[in-house]
């Protein structure tokens, strides 16, 4: 996408642009197969400031040439001792709080998605 800029930020920066992130999320998940309503998107972002406070939280917000938000992603590090890997065993499944990044959300507005993707 020509003129695309990507802002990288930590938790405080993400909270500052929370409404832009929520807007992209709401539009991207409004259609099939999710059918997220505006109320559901708003409810999902009520917990965002708490999520943004987690260790290793990072977010990106893509904007088109006119500055309009078009895509976003965010996540954080898995906490030490996390049970993310469930019943798997071995050292490779033991989280230390630095090893694995949990990608919580990725969303792109429909007009910015490639038909070839």
N, C-alpha and C positions, 0 to 999 in steps of 0.2 A: 504494500500500500504506500503510495507516494506521499511524502510529507508526514509520515507516522513518527511520533516521538514516544518514547517510553520513559516514564518516571519510575525510578526505583526508590523504595522507602522502607523504613522500619515501622514499628508499631505506632509511634506518635504521628508520623507523617500520614500513615494510612487512616488513622482516626480522623485526621484533619480533612481528608478527601472521602470520607466514608459514604457520603451521599452519592458521589460520582460512581463509586464502586457498586453501591446498591442499585443504582440506575442501570448499569450494564448487566448486572446479575438478573434484575427483574425482567429486562427485555430478552436476554439470552435464554432464560428458562421459562418464558411465558408460553411458548409453543410446545408441540409434541416433542418428546413423550412426557414432559414434566408438568406442563400447564400450571406453573406457579402464578398465583394471583399477586397483585400489588400488596395486599394485606399479608400474604405469606412471605413475600420478599422483605417487607418491613419487619415482620416478626423474626425472620432469620438474622437480620442485621442488628437486632437488639442485643445480641450476645457478642457482636463484633468487637467492641472496646475490650472486653475480657479476653477474647481470642488474640487480639493485637498485643496484649500484654504478656503473652507467652514467650518463653525463651526462644531466641532465634527467629522471631517472627519477621517475615519479609513480604512485601507486596510490590506489584508492578501495575501501573495504569497506562494503557496506551491511548494516545489522542491523535485524531486526524489533523490535517493541516490547519483546520479552523479552530482547533483546540477542544473539539468535542470528544468526550470519552468514548472509545470504541471497543476496548478489551481490558481485561484485568485478570490477575491471578494473585493468590496469596496462600501462605502456609507458615509452618513453624517447625522447629526441631521436635522430634519425638522425645518425650521426657525419659530420663534414666529410669530403668525398671518397667517401662511401658510393656503392656501385655499385647501389643499390636500384632505380634507374630503368632498369637494363640498357642496351639499345641505343638508348634515346632520346637526343636531342642537344639542345643549347641551354642557355642560362643557367638556365632554369626547372628543369632537371634536376640542377643542381650543388648538392649539399648543402654547407651552411656550418656545420653543427653546431647551428644555432638555428632553422632554417626548418621542418622537418618532424617531427612527432611520430609515432612508430611504436607503434601500439596492438598490444601483444603478445598479450594475452588479455582476454576478456570472458566472464563466466560468471554465470548466475543459476540458483539451485536451481529444480527443476521446479515445486514448489508455489507459487512466487512469479511464475511467468510468466503473462501474460495470454493467455487463449484467443483473444482477438481479434488478437494480435500475429502 
